[in-house]
């Protein structure tokens, strides 16, 4: 082709000293035009056909090839390979231009092959994430490490092409730079070690709810990468945590709660000490109407009567006699209420305990688990239970303690 161009230029009457440069320019323009046409066909014709085939296919992996732009990056290789292959035919008379374009083409091929392999690794990662049931394999970190190695090799090849030296020449000089490389890639190395330990010990996996207050993280783990862990907080913000921090610092993982199917509720009700007293016969008669207390009151009355009979006590006002208290009966009611509640997990700890008296009264602490771990449902269950208990406490002649407000002072006057 170069000879044909020169022959045509000679026949056109162009002076001899201009034939060579003009021939090189024309050859370069024709060569670049062919490369651009080949790229246009590959990008807008062949890829369009490939996309149509993929959309009609029932396979999943080919959709991932399209979404990760594997074919798009391969399409960039077409014009560069044509440029490298057709140069001797179009601009062979200009060795400097051939050499420069050859270097450009080889460097571009090295970089583009690395980008294409990176996209293929993304496809492998997506396939694994969608099909695998094992969440604790550090594949994401491994993929990133492979990408780093691929781009490192591509960079070495590109530099060796630019300086016209063997890649072995560059690799031989890396030994002296080991300390510098360790310093530069220390976060990557620590992240790789951390991801392996996280996977081996099953400390955390994508989808887990973790809390790490020192980094402002409280939400679901989105991704565990080589250097960072992304956590989507409940306010939809995303917190980035260094991977190594998950093994060097403490964090709370709520996976156990999710797996168990029960979510803990631990909350107290403060009772005004001045409202605590023995139950009168009238109060016991009223409380005996509660289904949850009927068996308790019957058993307690039998127990107290047996005690009085053994001790020879026939007067309930006797200081040695035993009597029911309204707070004790209320505590028994709460226990029976939780035991019969449909949203309380009956296979987990469920108890009501009395805490020591403080300046805010005597606290009855409820410790139990709901059988619905969904946050919204959990809050609704918790609120319903305590709404009921706070509303029913006056029937036991108990007052819920609260710090006096302005309204209380107005009522007192």
Steps between C-alpha positions, in 0.01 A plus 500: 500500500786736579653432156165560330466836673850603400438388141181702489674806642782467244248470219326811633818700444595556865865592552723218620595649838132528600391154396623323814341732762177543307480125449547447876224750583258346252585150618451604865164661421383190313627273779326700773184514291498121466557464876218744577262320261592164657434641848167644389393165353615310811345749743171589331428202278658184639438596864141592419450154352669341802273693738193380313618139522571540871159647580329207328716246679380335820850473642608727781873521442472669160285777653780560748750519214296785353434681828870489592594631149725208408406522130536880501857478623586222255362719219774753572759236409374471142628838366827472692571151365418622148732796550782268603435256215453753214782745579760324281269532201409870536795684657795263455713780351505694827670284766475760780127532457467121485702463817293763685168351391624148584588608854163674536313193371685254726452716810131543418458124450666425835274746683184394318565129558541579871167689501328212318634244750384729782148495357510120472597482869202723580277252317645213703442693822139581408431137407640384831304755702172404333541124498707416807343439840833547676532866596828479688742426214721810449443492123457874467837565661657223290353649182641840588839347570494326160404828336792670673735230372359527144539878490848471652605258226341724235686801639832314494439390142401853397811652660725234344351580159551873548865469605562209261631270772405147601245470785758288681723808516227685692421204724865469599489855632194437714708317759664823606158666524348230725500723808340784306239266350416361843454855626283599204286185509486454877126572512440249220705233675328563833162497327576165336605346831192647669262369233644150537462511879148640473406217266673225698341609829165591339507833678287694253345453157304714253146540628598499870390784725800639686562787739835680514443833682861614464445518123136608515386169350163349593337305221531228239831393348486559124845390393822368649778613269876472518555833675155613616168372630187690396216523752163650410364665813130507581481864389618379155843658538801281420794469738837371379708305752858376445487121466785461746298688765256207525772281650696767688200667667173382651161508333156352564351256250124441525510187285433278800176682567391462138583130493334424836166650396464693826578863580561604858284747687648631825311787656395606849184642658567725800248468784444774757605345833223687686239306302629156606291330769338173604200387300168546672228237466309739272802543272558124489136447406535749215829351381350151511295600196816499285540167321881529520487538881231250597734200537772711661266644764349160571841338551629790709192504723536125558869545578434787742213318675719191546774718649259671737355163606847363575599811694168527683426845360134586459525878470626648173598821678753302701846630404618139463235422243562478129307718259505573130642831377365692207845526338561127535160424351570747218831325432318165483246652261777627271665155493171330413419769243836450322467122516167516319590776256502378136795724404731393782755228417419227752818298436725782618558665835190672634503648849394796710739605774497767765796737509626676810310810615643830375400865498254420219323226694508122461557379145349185356723394213349294218748277319359299210522449122252578227450234233508760222844649426374755247585842642160660440306200631737471796440860606124457462500183714710669768278807504177298519624296795611802703191701403291227659714465813517876564124529457414203724738584787244728678265200532762355734493830694851574375628834371754523223781730609590804295684819585249772595420739217344846493157341466555304824588821687188670365286209616650515848385862535 
